[in-house]
């Protein structure tokens, strides 16, 4: 089965690529097979209602009424009869292609069993409805379909020829019989419609109508086919007193009927029953899920920290849509690239997709397609194109509980959340302090996520700064602050590479959160911190960093002063902090680098790191952008 699926995948991907080039990925009909099937059903239903209005259900009148529809009002009835037939055939094609594509791409296991089984039931419903429809015109084809169907059903135990006895004499076919056939042709499609809506109930935001361009072009094609090759009755009215002559069968709906003359009826039943059971049992047959599909994982969509459960085998897009996220998507089949996201944490199975939608260069940068990717671990992602669809971040309140002056220019601000409240966040993220007029000031968490109930911020005095000035001059214990968050993706990635941190001034705060979180989680990757400031007094938490160094063999700190006091006793490193790191690591290949500080520092450091071998996918930065000073401030 793996080889069969691989061959079908190869075929589908190449045909879809051709269609993408011809129609564009958003109008590729192979990406809308289910929706096209719904559209064709409504075409069949609409044309069928018109035909039924003029159809006579009596034995003597059925064939004559169909002929009158076909020839006496060809401009309506004749065209609609042909449209009814061709739309029904097309519905079989799209339905079977839809089923075959889901089989090819292994999208029928796990939680998808419900949609798969309801789809198998739909196949039966559509075929029974279509075969029943061929009985109504009461021409020679209808005679053959009724006779062959009843003979086949009569083979089953319990019937014993009771159905065929109705066809021994022409007088056995009554108006009541035809009324029953007509009633079935209304009732069965209603059951099919119900099954179609049941079928899509577990598909989040399933589309039941294709793009308008596809509907117009498909409708126009069916109409043109009806005009060029109209559907006609075969062989005149049915005559049970004579054998049916040679007929042209509809191979979409009647492919089994030639087997009735070639095989024993029991063999045909065995083929149908075995095929149905095989389709029904496929979700539970080997081979099982690919690696990573054995259990559930959590999906977190940045900047939120609320994890969402992903079911076994569920794509990131399906998980998000199922739980109400307004995620961007179009084809849902890996062909358009609309649902591209960035994997911030964790690993995914990228699935099967068109290379044009996700080039290898983008994949190497951590991009993936949500409609195809399934998680192999807990995953954090960021979706760049949905910022306008995100709900506003909730605003929280916190109370000031401590104000510790680390130095003349740095204060540690400790905030306590209301009793019983907690704020989940990832180490390295930040919050926005909301001022009275709605302006915001960003500050990174300095405490790790394991420390709950309070928030630690490191506030550096900004000359003329509105909020920092308030902290240094007027703020007192007991004051209340409003903030929103957490925000940001300056967080530690999963991996095994050695870690280099570069912090400027209070850029130490998010590094402190990340390092303490790493210690708490038992991460043993080598970590080295280069902390750059102007003067020795600005190394406000060097004692803490040196304590980490003593207690953890995988951590080392290197303080760097850019303007050391000539008269001081500083014997450590001097100069620009990123240059100090580059001197120690002339080749950064195989490392991860995290840079946090002023925009000027980040803009100077990152290109230098990349020039010395650091991969673009392994350099992460967070630049501090000071707010504009108050009017009139120095």
C-alpha positions as CSV (number, residue, x, y, z in Angstrom):
1,X,0.0,0.0,0.0
2,X,2.9,2.3,0.6
3,X,4.2,1.8,-2.9
4,X,0.7,2.5,-4.3
5,X,0.3,5.7,-2.2
6,X,3.8,6.8,-3.3
7,X,2.9,6.3,-6.9
8,X,-0.4,8.2,-6.5
9,X,1.4,11.0,-4.7
10,X,3.9,11.4,-7.5
11,X,1.1,11.5,-10.1
12,X,-1.1,13.9,-8.1
13,X,1.8,16.3,-7.5
14,X,2.7,16.5,-11.1
15,X,-0.8,16.9,-12.4
16,X,-1.5,19.5,-9.8
17,X,1.7,21.3,-10.8
18,X,0.5,21.4,-14.4
19,X,-2.9,22.7,-13.3
20,X,-1.2,25.3,-11.1
21,X,0.6,26.6,-14.1
22,X,-2.5,26.6,-16.2
23,X,-5.1,28.0,-13.7
24,X,-3.1,29.3,-10.8
25,X,-3.0,27.6,-7.4
26,X,-6.2,29.3,-6.2
27,X,-8.3,28.0,-9.1
28,X,-6.7,24.5,-9.3
29,X,-9.8,22.2,-9.4
30,X,-7.9,19.4,-7.7
31,X,-7.7,21.6,-4.6
32,X,-11.5,22.0,-4.6
33,X,-12.8,18.5,-5.3
34,X,-15.0,18.2,-2.3
35,X,-16.5,21.7,-2.9
36,X,-17.0,21.0,-6.6
37,X,-18.9,17.8,-5.7
38,X,-21.3,19.9,-3.6
39,X,-21.7,22.3,-6.5
40,X,-22.5,19.5,-8.9
41,X,-25.0,18.1,-6.5
42,X,-26.9,21.3,-6.6
43,X,-26.8,21.4,-10.4
44,X,-28.2,17.8,-10.4
45,X,-30.9,18.7,-7.8
46,X,-32.0,21.9,-9.6
47,X,-32.2,20.3,-13.0
48,X,-33.9,17.3,-11.5
49,X,-36.6,19.4,-9.9
50,X,-37.5,20.9,-13.3
51,X,-37.6,17.5,-15.0
52,X,-39.7,16.0,-12.2
53,X,-42.3,18.8,-12.7
54,X,-43.0,17.5,-16.2
55,X,-42.4,13.8,-15.6
56,X,-45.4,11.4,-15.6
57,X,-45.0,8.5,-13.1
58,X,-47.5,6.2,-14.9
59,X,-46.2,3.2,-16.8
60,X,-47.9,4.3,-20.0
61,X,-46.9,7.9,-19.7
62,X,-43.3,7.8,-18.3
63,X,-41.4,7.3,-21.6
64,X,-43.7,9.7,-23.5
65,X,-43.2,12.5,-20.9
66,X,-39.4,12.1,-21.1
67,X,-39.5,12.3,-24.9
68,X,-41.7,15.4,-24.8
69,X,-39.2,17.0,-22.4
70,X,-36.3,16.1,-24.6
71,X,-37.7,17.1,-28.0
72,X,-40.7,19.4,-27.6
73,X,-39.0,21.8,-25.2
74,X,-35.4,21.1,-26.1
75,X,-34.5,24.7,-25.1
76,X,-35.3,23.8,-21.5
77,X,-36.2,20.2,-20.8
78,X,-33.8,18.7,-23.4
79,X,-30.9,20.8,-22.2
80,X,-31.7,20.2,-18.5
81,X,-32.0,16.5,-19.1
82,X,-28.5,16.5,-20.6
83,X,-27.2,18.8,-17.9
84,X,-28.7,16.5,-15.3
85,X,-26.9,13.5,-16.7
86,X,-23.5,15.1,-17.3
87,X,-23.4,16.8,-13.9
88,X,-24.3,13.4,-12.3
89,X,-21.4,11.8,-14.2
90,X,-19.0,14.6,-13.2
91,X,-20.1,14.3,-9.6
92,X,-18.9,10.6,-9.6
93,X,-15.6,11.7,-11.1
94,X,-14.9,14.4,-8.5
95,X,-16.2,12.2,-5.7
96,X,-13.8,9.4,-6.6
97,X,-10.9,11.7,-7.2
98,X,-11.5,13.3,-3.8
99,X,-11.5,9.8,-2.2
100,X,-8.4,8.7,-4.2
101,X,-6.5,11.9,-3.2
102,X,-7.1,11.5,0.5
103,X,-6.0,7.9,0.2
104,X,-2.8,8.9,-1.7
105,X,-1.8,11.5,0.9
106,X,-2.7,9.2,3.8
107,X,-5.5,11.5,5.1
108,X,-8.0,8.9,6.2
109,X,-6.6,7.6,9.5
110,X,-6.9,8.6,13.1
111,X,-9.5,11.2,13.8
112,X,-10.3,11.3,10.1
113,X,-12.0,7.9,10.2
114,X,-15.4,9.5,10.6
115,X,-15.2,11.6,7.4
116,X,-13.7,8.6,5.6
117,X,-16.5,6.2,6.6
118,X,-19.2,8.7,5.9
119,X,-17.5,9.2,2.5
120,X,-17.8,5.5,1.8
121,X,-21.5,5.6,2.7
122,X,-21.8,8.6,0.3
123,X,-20.4,6.5,-2.6
124,X,-23.1,3.9,-2.0
125,X,-25.8,6.6,-1.8
126,X,-24.7,8.4,-5.0
127,X,-24.5,5.1,-7.0
128,X,-27.9,3.8,-5.8
129,X,-29.5,7.2,-6.6
130,X,-27.9,7.3,-10.0
131,X,-28.8,3.7,-10.9
132,X,-32.4,4.4,-9.7
133,X,-32.4,7.5,-12.0
134,X,-31.7,5.3,-15.1
135,X,-34.9,3.3,-14.3
136,X,-37.3,6.3,-14.7
137,X,-37.3,7.1,-18.4
138,X,-38.7,3.6,-19.1
139,X,-36.8,3.2,-22.3
140,X,-34.8,0.0,-23.2
141,X,-31.9,1.1,-21.0
142,X,-34.2,1.5,-18.1
143,X,-35.6,-2.0,-18.8
144,X,-32.1,-3.4,-18.8
145,X,-31.1,-1.6,-15.6
146,X,-34.2,-2.8,-13.7
147,X,-34.0,-6.4,-15.0
148,X,-30.3,-6.7,-14.3
149,X,-30.6,-5.1,-10.8
150,X,-33.5,-7.2,-9.7
151,X,-31.8,-10.4,-10.9
152,X,-28.7,-9.5,-9.0
153,X,-30.6,-8.6,-5.8
154,X,-32.8,-11.7,-6.1
155,X,-29.6,-13.9,-5.8
156,X,-29.4,-12.9,-2.1
157,X,-30.9,-15.3,0.4
158,X,-34.5,-14.3,1.4
159,X,-35.6,-12.9,-1.9
160,X,-35.9,-16.1,-3.9
161,X,-37.0,-14.5,-7.1
162,X,-39.7,-12.3,-5.6
163,X,-38.4,-9.2,-7.4
164,X,-38.1,-10.9,-10.8
165,X,-41.7,-12.1,-10.7
166,X,-42.7,-8.5,-11.1
167,X,-41.0,-8.5,-14.5
168,X,-42.3,-11.7,-16.0
169,X,-45.4,-10.1,-17.6
170,X,-45.8,-6.5,-18.7
171,X,-48.9,-6.2,-16.6
172,X,-46.8,-6.8,-13.5
173,X,-45.3,-3.2,-13.8
174,X,-47.9,-0.9,-12.4
175,X,-48.3,2.8,-11.8
176,X,-47.7,2.1,-8.1
177,X,-44.3,0.6,-9.0
178,X,-43.4,3.7,-10.9
179,X,-44.5,6.0,-8.1
180,X,-42.2,4.0,-5.8
181,X,-39.3,4.5,-8.2
182,X,-40.0,8.2,-8.4
183,X,-40.3,8.5,-4.6
184,X,-36.9,6.7,-4.3
185,X,-35.3,9.1,-6.7
186,X,-36.4,12.0,-4.4
187,X,-35.7,10.3,-1.1
188,X,-32.3,8.8,-1.8
189,X,-30.8,12.2,-2.9
190,X,-32.1,13.8,0.3
191,X,-30.3,11.1,2.3
192,X,-27.2,11.8,0.2
193,X,-27.5,15.5,1.0
194,X,-27.7,14.7,4.7
195,X,-24.7,12.4,4.4
196,X,-22.7,15.2,2.6
197,X,-23.3,17.6,5.5
198,X,-22.5,14.9,8.0
199,X,-19.4,14.2,6.1
200,X,-18.0,17.7,6.5
201,X,-18.9,18.2,10.1
202,X,-15.5,17.2,11.5
203,X,-13.6,19.1,8.8
204,X,-12.9,22.5,10.3
205,X,-14.3,25.3,8.1
206,X,-15.0,22.9,5.3
207,X,-15.9,24.7,2.0
208,X,-19.1,23.6,0.4
209,X,-18.8,25.8,-2.7
210,X,-15.8,26.2,-5.0
211,X,-14.5,29.6,-6.2
212,X,-16.9,31.4,-8.5
213,X,-14.6,31.1,-11.5
214,X,-14.6,27.3,-11.1
215,X,-18.4,27.3,-10.8
216,X,-18.9,29.4,-13.9
217,X,-16.4,27.5,-16.0
218,X,-17.6,24.1,-14.9
219,X,-21.3,25.1,-15.5
220,X,-20.4,26.5,-18.9
221,X,-18.6,23.3,-19.8
222,X,-21.5,21.1,-18.8
223,X,-23.9,23.4,-20.7
224,X,-21.8,23.3,-23.8
225,X,-21.6,19.5,-23.6
226,X,-25.4,19.3,-23.3
227,X,-25.8,21.4,-26.4
228,X,-23.2,19.5,-28.5
229,X,-24.0,16.0,-27.4
230,X,-27.6,15.9,-26.0
231,X,-28.7,12.9,-24.0
232,X,-31.4,10.8,-25.7
233,X,-33.4,7.7,-24.8
234,X,-32.2,4.4,-26.1
235,X,-34.2,1.9,-28.2
236,X,-37.6,3.4,-27.7
237,X,-40.0,2.5,-24.9
238,X,-39.4,-0.5,-22.7
239,X,-40.9,-3.8,-23.8
240,X,-40.8,-6.7,-21.3
241,X,-42.0,-9.1,-24.0
242,X,-38.7,-8.8,-25.9
243,X,-35.0,-8.9,-25.1
244,X,-33.1,-5.7,-24.8
245,X,-30.9,-5.0,-27.8
246,X,-27.3,-3.7,-27.7
247,X,-27.0,-0.6,-25.5
248,X,-24.5,2.2,-24.7
249,X,-23.9,2.1,-20.9
250,X,-23.0,5.0,-18.7
251,X,-19.6,3.8,-17.5
252,X,-19.6,6.2,-14.6
253,X,-22.7,4.7,-12.9
254,X,-23.1,1.3,-14.5
255,X,-19.6,-0.3,-14.6
256,X,-20.7,-3.4,-12.7
257,X,-23.6,-4.3,-15.1
258,X,-21.5,-6.1,-17.8
259,X,-20.1,-8.3,-15.0
260,X,-23.7,-9.6,-14.5
261,X,-23.4,-11.4,-17.9
262,X,-19.8,-12.5,-17.4
263,X,-19.6,-13.6,-13.7
264,X,-21.9,-15.5,-11.3
265,X,-24.0,-13.1,-9.3
266,X,-22.3,-14.4,-6.1
267,X,-18.9,-13.3,-7.5
268,X,-20.2,-9.8,-8.2
269,X,-21.6,-9.5,-4.7
270,X,-18.3,-10.8,-3.3
271,X,-16.4,-8.1,-5.3
272,X,-18.8,-5.3,-4.1
273,X,-18.9,-6.4,-0.4
274,X,-15.1,-7.0,-0.2
275,X,-14.4,-3.7,-1.9
276,X,-16.7,-1.8,0.5
277,X,-15.3,-3.5,3.6
278,X,-11.7,-2.8,2.4
279,X,-12.5,0.9,2.0
280,X,-14.3,0.9,5.4
281,X,-11.4,-0.7,7.2
282,X,-8.6,1.3,5.6
283,X,-8.2,3.7,8.5
284,X,-7.2,0.9,10.8
285,X,-5.1,-1.2,8.4
286,X,-1.2,-1.0,8.4
287,X,1.0,0.8,7.6
288,X,0.5,3.0,10.7
289,X,1.2,6.7,11.1
290,X,4.6,8.1,10.3
291,X,7.0,9.0,13.0
292,X,5.6,11.4,15.5
293,X,2.0,10.6,15.0
294,X,1.6,8.3,17.9
295,X,0.4,10.9,20.4
296,X,-0.9,14.4,20.9
297,X,1.2,17.6,21.0
298,X,0.6,21.2,21.8
299,X,0.5,24.1,19.3
300,X,1.2,27.6,20.5
301,X,0.6,30.5,18.1
302,X,2.9,33.5,18.8
303,X,2.4,35.9,20.5
304,X,-0.2,33.9,22.6
305,X,1.1,31.5,25.2
306,X,-2.1,29.5,25.4
307,X,-1.3,26.0,24.1
308,X,-3.8,24.2,21.8
309,X,-4.0,20.4,21.6
310,X,-3.2,18.8,18.3
311,X,-4.7,15.5,17.7
312,X,-2.7,12.5,16.4
313,X,-2.1,13.0,12.7
314,X,-3.7,16.5,12.6
315,X,-2.1,19.3,10.6
316,X,-1.3,22.6,12.3
317,X,-3.9,24.3,10.1
318,X,-6.6,21.8,11.1
319,X,-5.8,22.1,14.8
320,X,-6.0,25.9,14.6
321,X,-9.2,26.1,12.6
322,X,-10.9,23.5,14.8
323,X,-10.2,25.6,17.8
324,X,-11.4,28.9,16.3
325,X,-8.1,30.6,15.2
326,X,-8.5,32.9,12.2
327,X,-5.6,31.3,10.3
328,X,-4.8,32.2,6.6
329,X,-5.3,29.4,4.1
330,X,-6.5,28.8,0.6
331,X,-5.9,25.4,-1.1
332,X,-5.4,23.3,2.0
333,X,-3.2,21.0,-0.1
334,X,0.3,22.5,0.0
335,X,0.0,24.2,-3.4
336,X,-0.5,27.9,-2.8
337,X,1.8,28.9,0.2
338,X,-0.8,31.1,1.8
339,X,-0.7,29.2,5.1
340,X,3.1,29.5,5.5
341,X,4.3,30.0,9.0
342,X,7.6,30.1,10.9
343,X,8.4,27.3,13.4
344,X,9.8,29.1,16.5
345,X,10.1,26.0,18.7
346,X,9.8,22.3,18.2
347,X,9.9,20.1,15.1
348,X,7.4,19.2,12.5
349,X,6.9,16.7,9.7
350,X,6.6,19.0,6.7
351,X,4.4,16.5,4.8
352,X,3.9,16.5,1.1
353,X,3.6,19.7,-0.8
354,X,4.5,21.5,-4.0
355,X,8.1,22.8,-3.9
356,X,7.0,26.0,-5.5
357,X,4.9,26.7,-2.4
358,X,7.7,26.1,0.0
359,X,11.2,26.3,-1.6
360,X,14.0,24.5,0.1
361,X,15.6,27.9,1.0
362,X,12.5,28.9,3.0
363,X,12.2,25.5,4.6
364,X,15.8,25.9,5.8
365,X,14.9,29.2,7.5
366,X,12.2,27.4,9.6
367,X,9.2,27.9,7.4
368,X,6.5,25.3,6.9
369,X,3.0,25.0,5.4
370,X,0.4,24.7,8.1
371,X,-1.9,22.7,5.9
372,X,0.7,19.9,5.4
373,X,2.8,20.0,8.6
374,X,2.1,17.7,11.5
375,X,4.0,18.2,14.8
376,X,6.7,15.8,16.0
377,X,6.9,17.6,19.4
378,X,5.2,20.6,21.1
379,X,5.4,23.4,18.5
380,X,5.4,27.2,18.7
381,X,4.7,29.0,15.4
382,X,4.3,32.5,14.1
383,X,2.1,33.5,11.2
384,X,3.2,36.7,9.6
385,X,0.1,37.3,7.5
386,X,-2.5,37.1,10.2
387,X,-1.7,40.1,12.4
388,X,-4.9,41.8,11.3
389,X,-6.9,38.8,12.3
390,X,-5.5,38.5,15.8
391,X,-7.8,39.3,18.7
392,X,-6.6,42.3,20.8
393,X,-4.3,41.2,23.6
394,X,-5.9,41.1,27.0
395,X,-4.9,43.9,29.4
396,X,-3.8,42.8,32.9
397,X,-3.2,44.7,36.1
398,X,-0.4,44.3,38.5
399,X,0.7,45.9,41.8
400,X,4.2,47.2,42.5
401,X,5.7,45.3,45.4
402,X,9.4,46.2,45.2
403,X,11.6,48.8,43.8
404,X,15.3,47.9,44.1
405,X,18.0,50.3,42.8
406,X,20.7,48.2,41.2
407,X,22.7,51.2,40.1
408,X,22.2,54.9,39.5
409,X,20.5,54.1,36.1
410,X,18.9,50.7,36.7
411,X,16.0,49.8,39.0
412,X,14.5,46.3,39.5
413,X,10.8,46.7,39.4
414,X,8.8,43.8,40.9
415,X,5.1,43.4,40.0
416,X,2.6,41.1,41.7
417,X,-0.4,39.7,39.9
418,X,-3.8,39.6,41.7
419,X,-4.3,36.7,44.0
420,X,-4.9,33.4,42.2
421,X,-3.8,34.7,38.8
422,X,-0.9,33.5,36.7
423,X,0.6,34.7,33.5
424,X,2.1,31.9,31.4
425,X,5.0,33.1,29.2
426,X,8.2,31.8,27.6
427,X,11.6,32.9,28.8
428,X,12.8,35.9,26.7
429,X,9.4,37.4,26.0
430,X,8.3,40.9,27.1
431,X,5.2,42.8,28.1
432,X,3.9,46.3,27.1
433,X,3.2,48.7,30.0
434,X,0.1,50.6,29.0
435,X,0.2,54.2,30.0
436,X,-2.8,56.4,30.8
437,X,-3.1,57.7,27.2
438,X,-2.8,54.3,25.7
439,X,0.9,54.5,24.8
440,X,3.0,51.5,25.4
441,X,6.5,50.8,26.8
442,X,8.1,47.4,26.3
443,X,10.1,45.6,29.0
444,X,11.4,42.0,29.0
445,X,10.7,39.5,31.7
446,X,13.8,39.1,33.8
447,X,12.4,36.2,35.8
448,X,12.0,32.6,34.5
449,X,8.6,31.1,33.8
450,X,9.0,28.8,36.8
451,X,8.8,31.8,39.2
452,X,5.1,32.4,39.3
453,X,2.9,35.1,40.8
454,X,5.2,38.0,40.1
455,X,7.0,39.7,37.2
456,X,10.6,41.1,37.4
457,X,11.5,44.0,35.1
458,X,14.9,45.8,34.8
459,X,14.2,49.5,34.1
460,X,17.0,51.7,32.8
461,X,16.7,55.4,33.1
462,X,16.1,57.1,29.7
463,X,16.8,60.9,29.8
464,X,13.4,62.5,29.3
465,X,11.7,59.1,29.3
466,X,8.1,59.4,30.4
467,X,7.7,56.0,32.0
468,X,11.2,55.5,33.2
469,X,11.2,59.0,34.7
470,X,8.1,58.0,36.7
471,X,9.7,54.8,37.9
472,X,12.8,56.7,39.2
473,X,11.0,59.7,40.7
474,X,7.4,59.0,41.6
475,X,6.6,55.3,41.6
476,X,6.1,53.7,45.0
477,X,5.2,50.3,46.4
478,X,1.4,49.7,46.1
479,X,1.0,51.5,42.8
480,X,-1.0,49.7,40.1
481,X,0.2,49.2,36.5
482,X,-1.7,48.0,33.4
483,X,0.1,45.8,30.9
484,X,-0.5,43.5,27.9
485,X,1.3,40.5,26.9
486,X,3.3,38.3,26.8
487,X,4.8,39.2,23.4
488,X,7.9,38.4,21.4
489,X,9.8,35.4,20.1
490,X,13.2,36.1,21.4
491,X,13.2,32.6,23.1
492,X,15.5,29.7,23.3
493,X,15.2,27.3,20.3
494,X,15.4,23.5,20.8
495,X,18.6,22.0,19.6
496,X,22.1,20.7,20.6
497,X,24.3,23.6,19.4
498,X,26.4,25.6,21.9
499,X,24.8,28.9,22.8
500,X,26.4,32.3,22.7
501,X,24.5,35.2,24.4
502,X,25.4,38.9,23.6
503,X,23.7,41.4,25.9
504,X,24.0,45.2,26.0
505,X,23.1,47.0,29.3
506,X,19.6,45.9,30.4
507,X,19.6,43.4,27.5
508,X,20.8,41.2,30.3
509,X,17.1,41.0,31.6
510,X,15.7,38.6,28.9
511,X,19.0,36.7,28.9
512,X,18.6,36.2,32.7
513,X,15.1,34.8,32.1
514,X,16.4,32.4,29.4
515,X,19.4,31.2,31.4
516,X,17.5,30.6,34.6
517,X,14.8,28.8,32.6
518,X,17.5,26.6,31.0
519,X,18.9,25.7,34.3
520,X,15.5,24.8,35.7
521,X,14.8,22.6,32.6
522,X,18.1,20.8,32.9
523,X,19.5,22.0,29.6
524,X,23.2,21.1,29.5
525,X,24.2,22.8,26.2
526,X,27.3,25.0,26.6
527,X,26.2,28.6,27.3
528,X,28.5,31.7,27.2
529,X,27.3,35.2,28.0
530,X,29.1,38.3,26.7
531,X,27.7,41.3,28.6
532,X,28.7,44.7,27.4
533,X,28.2,48.0,29.2
534,X,29.9,51.3,29.4
535,X,31.3,51.3,32.9
536,X,31.8,48.8,35.7
537,X,28.9,50.2,37.7
538,X,26.5,49.2,34.8
539,X,27.2,45.5,35.4
540,X,24.4,45.6,37.9
541,X,24.0,41.8,38.3
542,X,27.5,40.6,37.6
543,X,27.6,38.8,41.0
544,X,24.6,36.8,39.9
545,X,26.1,35.8,36.6
546,X,29.3,34.8,38.3
547,X,27.3,32.7,40.7
548,X,25.7,30.9,37.8
549,X,29.3,30.3,36.5
550,X,30.3,28.7,39.8
551,X,27.2,26.5,40.1
552,X,26.9,25.4,36.5
553,X,29.8,24.0,34.6
554,X,28.1,24.7,31.2
555,X,27.8,28.4,31.8
556,X,30.5,31.1,31.5
557,X,30.2,34.9,31.6
558,X,32.5,37.5,29.9
559,X,31.9,41.1,31.0
560,X,33.1,43.8,28.5
561,X,33.4,47.5,29.2
562,X,33.4,50.0,26.3
563,X,34.5,53.0,28.4
564,X,36.5,51.8,31.4
565,X,37.7,54.4,33.9
566,X,41.4,54.9,33.2
567,X,42.0,55.3,36.9
568,X,40.0,52.2,37.8
569,X,41.2,48.7,38.5
570,X,39.4,47.0,35.6
571,X,41.5,44.2,34.2
572,X,38.8,42.5,32.1
573,X,37.8,42.8,28.5
574,X,37.3,46.1,26.8
575,X,35.9,47.4,23.6
576,X,32.7,46.5,21.8
577,X,31.0,43.4,23.2
578,X,30.3,41.7,19.9
579,X,33.9,42.2,18.8
580,X,35.0,40.5,22.0
581,X,32.9,37.5,21.2
582,X,34.2,37.4,17.6
583,X,37.8,37.4,18.8
584,X,37.0,34.3,20.9
585,X,35.0,32.6,18.1
586,X,36.5,33.4,14.7
587,X,34.3,30.6,13.2
588,X,30.7,30.6,14.4
589,X,29.7,27.6,12.4
590,X,27.6,25.2,14.5
591,X,26.6,27.8,17.2
592,X,23.4,29.6,18.1
593,X,23.7,33.3,18.9
594,X,21.2,35.4,20.8
595,X,21.7,39.2,20.7
596,X,19.8,41.6,22.9
597,X,20.5,45.3,23.2
598,X,20.2,48.6,21.4
599,X,19.3,48.8,17.8
600,X,22.8,50.2,17.0
601,X,24.5,47.2,18.7
602,X,22.3,44.7,17.0
603,X,22.7,46.3,13.6
604,X,26.5,46.2,14.0
605,X,26.7,42.7,15.5
606,X,24.4,40.5,13.4
607,X,26.1,41.1,10.0
608,X,29.5,40.5,11.6
609,X,28.3,37.2,13.1
610,X,27.0,36.1,9.7
611,X,30.2,37.0,8.0
612,X,32.1,34.7,10.4
613,X,30.1,31.6,9.6
614,X,26.9,31.9,11.6
615,X,23.9,30.5,9.7
616,X,21.0,32.8,9.2
617,X,18.7,30.4,10.9
618,X,20.8,30.4,14.0
619,X,21.0,34.1,14.8
620,X,18.2,35.6,17.0
621,X,18.0,39.2,18.1
622,X,15.9,41.6,20.1
623,X,16.6,45.3,19.7
624,X,15.6,47.9,22.2
625,X,14.0,50.9,20.6
626,X,13.7,53.8,23.1
627,X,10.5,55.8,22.9
628,X,10.6,59.4,21.9
629,X,11.2,61.8,24.8
630,X,8.5,64.1,26.0
631,X,8.2,67.5,24.3
632,X,10.7,69.9,25.8
633,X,12.7,67.2,27.5
634,X,16.5,67.2,27.2
